[in-house]
């Protein structure tokens, strides 16, 4: 089974920069969404947290 890191390195070797850009964008969106979700969960768990 191949992971996104292996795919990313294969695309970099083949100089398929459109695919690299797509993978990096998807990873960035996942990290941003998870960060937002964690912030929301923390706000519900700890009422002292204000945004």
C-alpha positions as a printed NumPy array, in Angstrom:
array([[  0.   ,   0.   ,   0.   ],
       [  1.367,   3.368,  -0.999],
       [  1.159,   6.444,   1.157],
       [  0.9  ,  10.05 ,   0.128],
       [  4.573,  10.645,   0.928],
       [  5.685,   7.92 ,  -1.465],
       [  3.361,   9.26 ,  -4.156],
       [  4.649,  12.766,  -3.558],
       [  8.265,  11.68 ,  -3.961],
       [  7.415,   9.749,  -7.149],
       [  5.698,  12.789,  -8.63 ],
       [  8.659,  14.995,  -7.695],
       [ 11.073,  12.614,  -9.411],
       [  8.871,  12.604, -12.538],
       [  8.531,  16.422, -12.299],
       [  4.737,  16.222, -12.268],
       [  4.308,  19.495, -10.443],
       [  0.542,  19.671, -10.918],
       [  0.138,  16.421,  -8.978],
       [  2.587,  17.661,  -6.323],
       [  0.599,  20.858,  -5.963],
       [ -2.605,  18.861,  -5.589],
       [ -1.196,  16.584,  -2.893],
       [  0.299,  19.501,  -0.956],
       [ -3.   ,  21.4  ,  -1.179],
       [ -4.991,  18.415,   0.096],
       [ -2.576,  17.899,   2.994],
       [ -2.749,  21.614,   3.883],
       [ -6.564,  21.533,   3.824],
       [ -6.625,  18.464,   6.067],
       [ -4.223,  20.076,   8.555],
       [ -6.248,  23.299,   8.577],
       [ -9.555,  21.47 ,   9.032],
       [ -8.171,  19.337,  11.855],
       [ -6.758,  22.411,  13.593],
       [-10.136,  24.153,  13.351],
       [-11.943,  21.049,  14.614],
       [ -9.604,  20.74 ,  17.596],
       [-10.128,  24.432,  18.43 ],
       [-13.908,  23.963,  18.365],
       [-13.725,  20.858,  20.556],
       [-11.485,  22.65 ,  23.061],
       [-13.938,  25.571,  23.161],
       [-16.784,  23.186,  24.043],
       [-14.771,  21.294,  26.66 ],
       [-13.23 ,  24.323,  28.384],
       [-15.701,  27.209,  28.807],
       [-12.85 ,  29.574,  29.751],
       [-11.64 ,  29.596,  26.154],
       [-12.903,  32.605,  24.188],
       [-12.512,  33.262,  20.466]])
